[in-house]
Amino acid sequence: MPAKPVKVVIPEIKTKTVRKYEPDFTKSVLDQPENIQTGPTMRYSDAELGEFRELIQKNWTRLRKNFLICRA
């Protein structure tokens, strides 16, 4: 005797949007966005910048004098 046909009931869909299934446990550390540093992590004070400028200017003057002496 053949089996009786079974009536299949498809549930009604009430959602209006679709989201892709992405469980957290499948995400990798490599999937995370890279933390790109966009600026300095600290700012020098104006006094410190002035000291750096003096040091650089002194060294530049000394190097120019040595270079001129060597060329002569």
BAVEX-480144 format. One record per residue (C-alpha): x, y, z. Coordinates in nm, 2 decimals. Layout:
% residues N
VEXDO      xx      yy      zz
VEXDO       X       Y       Z
...
END
This chain:
% residues 72
VEXDO      xx      yy      zz
VEXDO    0.00    0.00    0.00
VEXDO    0.15    0.34   -0.10
VEXDO    0.23    0.60    0.17
VEXDO   -0.02    0.88    0.22
VEXDO    0.09    1.21    0.09
VEXDO    0.19    1.45    0.36
VEXDO    0.09    1.81    0.35
VEXDO    0.40    2.04    0.39
VEXDO    0.34    2.36    0.58
VEXDO    0.59    2.64    0.50
VEXDO    0.60    2.90    0.79
VEXDO    0.51    3.26    0.71
VEXDO    0.81    3.49    0.69
VEXDO    0.75    3.81    0.89
VEXDO    1.10    3.98    0.87
VEXDO    1.16    4.27    0.63
VEXDO    1.54    4.26    0.62
VEXDO    1.79    3.98    0.57
VEXDO    2.11    3.95    0.77
VEXDO    2.39    3.71    0.68
VEXDO    2.46    3.46    0.95
VEXDO    2.80    3.54    1.10
VEXDO    2.87    3.37    1.43
VEXDO    3.14    3.53    1.65
VEXDO    3.34    3.21    1.69
VEXDO    3.43    3.20    1.32
VEXDO    3.58    3.55    1.31
VEXDO    3.96    3.56    1.31
VEXDO    4.19    3.82    1.46
VEXDO    4.30    3.88    1.10
VEXDO    3.95    3.99    1.01
VEXDO    3.97    4.29    1.25
VEXDO    4.05    4.63    1.11
VEXDO    4.41    4.74    1.15
VEXDO    4.47    5.00    1.41
VEXDO    4.65    5.27    1.20
VEXDO    4.81    5.54    1.40
VEXDO    4.71    5.87    1.24
VEXDO    4.90    6.11    1.45
VEXDO    5.16    6.16    1.72
VEXDO    5.09    5.99    2.06
VEXDO    5.24    6.28    2.25
VEXDO    5.30    6.65    2.19
VEXDO    5.63    6.83    2.27
VEXDO    5.59    7.16    2.46
VEXDO    5.69    7.49    2.29
VEXDO    5.99    7.51    2.53
VEXDO    6.11    7.16    2.43
VEXDO    6.07    7.24    2.06
VEXDO    6.28    7.56    2.12
VEXDO    6.55    7.35    2.28
VEXDO    6.55    7.10    1.99
VEXDO    6.57    7.39    1.74
VEXDO    6.87    7.54    1.92
VEXDO    7.05    7.20    1.93
VEXDO    6.99    7.15    1.56
VEXDO    7.10    7.50    1.47
VEXDO    7.42    7.46    1.67
VEXDO    7.50    7.13    1.51
VEXDO    7.42    7.26    1.16
VEXDO    7.65    7.56    1.21
VEXDO    7.93    7.34    1.34
VEXDO    7.89    7.10    1.05
VEXDO    7.89    7.38    0.80
VEXDO    8.22    7.52    0.94
VEXDO    8.38    7.18    0.94
VEXDO    8.27    7.12    0.58
VEXDO    8.41    7.46    0.47
VEXDO    8.74    7.39    0.64
VEXDO    8.77    7.05    0.47
VEXDO    8.69    7.19    0.13
VEXDO    8.97    7.46    0.16
END
